[in-house]
Amino acid sequence: MAAAVGIGSGAGVSPVIGSAAGIVQEIAKGVRTAASVLAETKALIHARNPDLNCFTATTFERAEREAAAIDALRAQGGALPPLAGVPYAVKNLFDIEGMVTLAGAKVNASNAPAAADATIVARMQRAGAVLVGALNMEELAYGFVTENPHYGTTRNPHDHTRGAGGSSGGSAAAVGAGMVPISLGSDTSGSIRVPASLCGVFGLKPTYGRLPRSGTFPFVNSFDHVGPFGGSVSDLALAYDAMQGPDPRDPACAQRAVEPVATAPALPPGLRIGILGGWFHEWADPTARRAVQLAAAALGATAWAELKGAEAARAAAYIITGAEGGALHRPRLIERYGEFGPASRARLVAGSLIPASWVVQAQRIRQQVYREVMELFQRFDLLLAAAAPVVAPRVGQETLQINDRSIPTKAGLGVLTQPISCIGLPVCTVPVWPGIDERAQMELPVGVQLIGAPWREDLCLAAARTLEQAGIAAFRLP
């Protein structure tokens, strides 16, 4: 069963739990046990979570059973699964058997506990991973800051006065703080890529339909993706491989066999990589532009590309998101209006009033932009763009200044991710450290999106490995 996260002593706590790949190797060799890794993880959570507010609940009793099963398997000489003993946590919109699935909302707190795990939580368990808790998020996954009116704000592990991004803010910050090597989140308009960018971790938004969403609380069915965060590309790949495969319970899940990437080769020679200009250059500030330049140079990318329909795709994403989200929550908005946070209910009410003709036109634009990007993929194998327009803003900051233009923070953080979500492309976001940010007066991470054609997660991750090996993309413990 779940437990509230208490405050513990940080004395004797190691600086980081280690990588998933390293944990698996050490357990296999007998250097560590799954139980000892779990004990270290619990100590890290108790020491670091109070300052960051990543966890809304822990599942330590379950974790102890899962860790004991791994240790017993090794003692018996059995073959260990690929994530044996690796601790992880999930955004609290994933069903965890016996827990109420909050999705960051007070209105869900009175729901019955989940009868079973979400599909990909069950797959992580089969792969040997050890679930340690549920993570804070933006209410109902609607937003980019994780300043939750019911469960509190999640703070950035690199500067506690700054935000973690959203909506999967708890997932990114928990990895960024070294509490867990892997976490799971969801991405509708940028909810993996934005917090990965701000918290300095790796994140993977697979192709729409690649991973099953059954057992997750929905937001926008035609945009919702699920995917992992990690402290390394290898950790991302291990988690991604564990979660792949068809699932008849999610009608949007593609009926594709598992296509492993954990042992995939390095970036193939002669790969054609385009740097997205236009919208993606105009809405990136100097620090974000430097991050893209560093990544492009390391990958040997010199050609520019432009997705002319990016602005239209973002507008279409807003309309579809508002309409689908509003329709989903309209009955409860009528009956339990006061239980929604002010910002969420205002957006959802407005979305429920969007005319159907607008949604039809937005879907047409979506199809047009998809055709445009597929033409780009006739010339390029991968595309590069910043994942967030700026470094992490301060908690409560209302506006962003981007190249002499001011836009609202809560909407503006997704300016570079929404056009890509709208057309469902796979993206690996990698953390780049482009130097001192002039406004922040400190070095903070900015993510770079490595964008592939549909079903080419392998290329996205291969490019990420290349940047990691070159030292351009890196996880840094705060």
N, C-alpha and C positions, 0 to 999 in steps of 0.2 A: 504493500500500500504506500501511498505517497505521504510525505511529511513536509511540513513547512521547513524552510531553510533557516537554520539558526546561525548565530555568530559564534565562531570558535577561535581558538588561539592560532596565530600564524607561526608559532615557535617550531623550529625544526622542519618546516615545510620546504620541499624542494622547489626550485624556481619554475619547473615545468614538468608535466607528467611524461613527456616524451612523444615521439611520433608513433602513429599506429603501426607502421611497418616495423619500427624498432621494438615495440612492445611484443608483437607477434614473434619476432625472432628470439627475444630474450626469454619468453615463456617456453618456446619450443626447446631452447637450450638448457632450461632450468635455472637461468640466472635470476629470474623473477617468477613469481606465481601470479595468477590472476587475482587471488585474494590480496596480495601485497600491492599490486597495481591499484586495486579498488581502494585500499586503505589510503594510499597516497592521494588518490583522486578526491576522496571525501575530505581529507585535510585541506587540500587546495580550495575546494568549494567553500568550506566553512571559513577559510581565511580570506578569500578574495571576493566572494559573492556579495557580502554586505556593502562594499563600496560601489559595486557595479550593478547590482540588481538584475542579474541574468536569469536566475532560476525562480520560477514560481512554485515549484515543488520538486522534491527529490524522491527517488525510487530506490533507496538504498537496500531495503529488505529484498526486493526483487533482484537487485544487482548482486547481492551476496549469494543468492541461489544460482544465478547465472555464472558467477565467477567460480563457485564451488564445482559446478558441472564441468567447467573447462579444466580445472585442476584435477578432477577425478579422471577425466578422459586421458589426460597426459600421464597420470600415474598408472593407468591401465595399458599404456603403450599405444593408444588409439591415434589415428591421424587427426591432427588439429585442423579445424576450419580456418578459412583465410583471415578472419578478424578475431581470432581466439584471444579473449581477455581484454580487448580494446574497449575502454570506456567511451560512451557517447551520450548525447542528450538530444532532445527533439523539441522543436517549436511547439508550443502548447495547443496547436490545432491538429496534431496527429493523435489519433486514438491510442491510448495506452490502457490495456485491460485493467478494469477496476478503478479507473480515474475518470473524473468528469473532464471532458474536452472543452476547455474554456475558449479557445480562439481569442484570447485577450479580452473577453467581454464579460461584464457582470451579468448580462442577460442570459448567459449560458450556464452560470454557476449552479442553477437549480435543476439542470438536466440530469438524467440518470447517468451513472458511470458507464463507460464504454464496456461492451460485452466481450470485445476482442481487440487485439492490436490492429492498427493500420497495416495494410499489406507490406509496406516497405519496412515497418518496425519488425514485423514477423520475419522478414527476410534477413534483416540485420541480426536478429537473434539466432537464426539458423546458421549464419556465417560466424557465430561465436562472439559477437559484440555484446557488451555489458551496458545495459541502459541505466543511467544514473539520475535522470530527471527530465522535467519539462521546463521550457524556456520562455521568457517574456517576449512579447510581440506587440505590435500596433493593434489596437482594438479592431477585430474582425479583418485584420490584414490590410486595412485601408489607410495607407500612409507610409511615409518614408523616414520617420524619426524615432519611433518607439518611446514616445512620451505618453505612456498609457494612463488614462484618467482613473483607472480602477486598481492597477497593479504596479504603478510607479514607473519612473523613467529608467531605462537602461543607459548606463554611461559608457563612454569610450575608454577602453583599457589604456590608451596612450596619453589621455588627458581627461581626467574625470569631470572637468567643466564642459566637456564637449559630448555630443550625442554619438550613439552607436549606429545611427541609421535605422532603416526599417524597410519592410515591416518585420523582418527576421533579425531584429537587433540583438536579442538575447543569444541567438544562435551564433552570430558573428563574434560578439564580445566574449562569450565563453571560450571559444577557441583562441581568440586574440589574447586573452589573459592567461592562457596556458592551463586552464582548468580541465579541458578535455581536448583530445587531438582531433576529434570529428564531431560534428553536429549536423542535424538535418533542418532544413528550412523550406520555405516555399517562395515562389517568384511569380507574381502576376504582372507587375509592371516594372520590376527592378528590385524586388524584395530580397533576393540573394545578392545581386551584384552591387547595390548601393551600400549595404552594411559591410560586405566584404571589402569594398573600396575604403570605407572610412575606418574600419578596424584593422586593416593590414593583414588580411587572411586570404586564402585561396577559396574561390567559390565556383560551383558548376551549375549552370542552368541548362539542362539538357534540351534537346529538341522537344517541342510540344508533343505529348503522347508517348515519349520514350519510357518514362517511369510512371507506374500506376499511382493514382491519387486516392484509391478506395480506402476509406477509413480516415480521411482528412476532412476537416471542416471547409466547405467550399466558400469561394468569394466570387470569382468570375469564371464560370466553367469553360468558356472558350479561350481563356488566357492562362489559367492556373497551371503552374509547373511545380514539381518538387525536386529537391536536389541537395547535395552535401556541401558543407564547409570543411576546410581542413588546414592544417599548418604546413602542408607540403602537397605537391602534385601527386606523389605516390599515395598519400592518404586519401585524397579525393578519388583517385582511380580505384583503390580498394573498396571504398564505400559504394561508388557508382556501380562497379561490377556486381557487388552483393545485391543491389536493389533491382537490377535489370530483369526483364522478362515479361511476357504477356500476362494480362490479368483480366478475365472476362467481367469482373465486377466494375471496372472502369471502362465505359464504352469509348472513351477517347484514347485509351491506351493502345498503341500500335501492336499488332500481333507479330512482333519481330523476336527472333531468337536472341539470346544473350550474345553480345559482341564485345568480348573482353578487351580492356585497355590497360590493365595493370602491368602487363608484360609487353605492351605495344612498342614497336621500334621508335627510334628517335625521328625527328622531323625529316621527311624525305628531301633529298636535294632537288633544287629547281622549283621549290614551292613558290607560287605566285601570291604575294601578300600586298594588299592595298591598304593605304592609310586613309581613313574616311575624313574627308574635308567637309566643306559646306556647313551644314547644321552642326555637325559633331565637332568642328573646329571653332565655330563662332560661339558655341555655348560651353566651351571649356576655358577656364581661366589659365593664366600663365603656368601655374604649377601643374595643372592637369595636362596642359600641352607638353610640358617638359617630360612628364611621365610617358606619354605616347612616343615622343621623340627618342627617348632612351630605349624603349621596347623595339621601335622600328629599326633603330641602328643595330641592335643586337641580332635582330632577325634578318638583317640585310634588306629591309623594305624601303624602297625609295619612291614607288609610284603612288600617286594620289587617286582616290576614287570618290565619287559623290553619289549618295542616295538622295536624289532630288525630292522624293516623296516623304522624307523623314518628318518634316513638320506636319504634313497631312496625316501621317500615320500616328503621330502623337495625339493629334486632335481626335482621330477616330478611336484611339485607345481610351481617351477620356470618356467619350460618349458611350462606348460599349461597356466599359467598366461601371459607369454610373448607372446605366440602364439595367444591366444584369444584377449588380449588387443591390440596387433599389428594389427590383422585383423579388429577389430572394428574401429580403428582410422586411418587405412591406407589411405582411400580416403582423409581425411582432412590433413593428413601429407603431401600428395602430393600437395594439393592445397594451404595450409595455414601453411606451415612448420614453418615460423618465429613467429607464434603466440603461439607456444608451448614453455614451459620452457625447457632449455637445457637438464636437467636430464631426464625429462619425454620423450621428443622426442627421445633421444638416446636409452632409453630402449624400446620404442614402435617400433622404426625402426628396432632394433635388433630382437625384438620379431616377427615382420612381416616376417623375413627371416628364421625363424626356419623351418627345413624340416618337412613335414607331418609325416614321419616315426618316428621322435623323439616324436611327440605328441601321436602317436598311442602307442608307447612303454611306455610313461609316463602314459597314461590311464590304461595300463595293470598293471603297478606298483601300481597305485592307488587302483585298485581292489584287488591286492595281499595284500597290507597293510590293507585294510579294512577287509579282511578275517582274517588277523592276529589279529587285535584288537578285532574283534568279538569273537575270541577264548579266548582272555584275559577276556572278559566280561562273559565267562563261570565260571571264577574263582573269579572275582571281580565285585562289583556293581558300584564303582567309582574309578577313578584314579587321583592322585595328581601330579602336576608339577609346577614349577615356570612359570609365564606368560611372564616375560622378564628376560634376563640373568644378568642384572645389574640394578642399580638404574638409574634415569634419567640422561643421558649424557648432557653435556653443549651444548648450541646452537652452531652449526658450528663444533662440534667435529667430526673428520673424522674417527676415529677408536675406537673400544672397546677392552679393555684388559680383556680377560676371561681366568682365570687359565693359565697364561703365554702364551696365544695365542692371536694374534691380528687379528681382522676382521673388515671390513668396517661397520661403524655405521648404515648407511642407510639400509643395508641388514641384518646386524647382529642382530638388535633388534627383528626380527621375527624368530629367529632360533628355538625358543621353541613353537611357535604358528603355523607355516606353516604346520608341519606334521599333526596337528589336523584338520586344515581347509581343507586339501587335502581330508580327508575322512568324513567331514561334521558332526562331533560329537557335541553335545551340551556341552557348557562350561560356568560356572559362575566363573568370576574372582573376587577375594576378596582382599581388601587392607590389607596387613600385615606390621607391623612396627618392623623389626627385630633388631633394635638398631643402633648405630653409624656405618655408612659405612666408612671403613678405608680410601678409596680414597677420598670420598666426605667430610670427617671430619664433618658429620652431619647426623642426622637421616632422612632418606627418605623412602617412601613406596616402597614395592615390591609386586606385585600381585601374588597370587597363583591360578592356574587353577584347578577347580573342574570339572572333565571331566566325562560325563555320556555316557551310551549307547544311541543309537538313540531314541528320543522321551522321554527321562527321565530327562527333565528339572526339574521335581519335586524333584528328588533326588539331583541334583546339587544345587538347591535353599535351600533344607532342610539342606544340609551340610553347606551351607553358613550361614544360620540362626544359626546353632549350633556354628560356629566359631564367629559369631557376638555376640551371647549371652555370650560366654566365654571370650569376650574381646580380642580375638586374631585378628579378622578382625574388622577394625574400620575406619570410616570416621573421619578425623581430619581437622578442618578448619585451613587454614594457619595462 
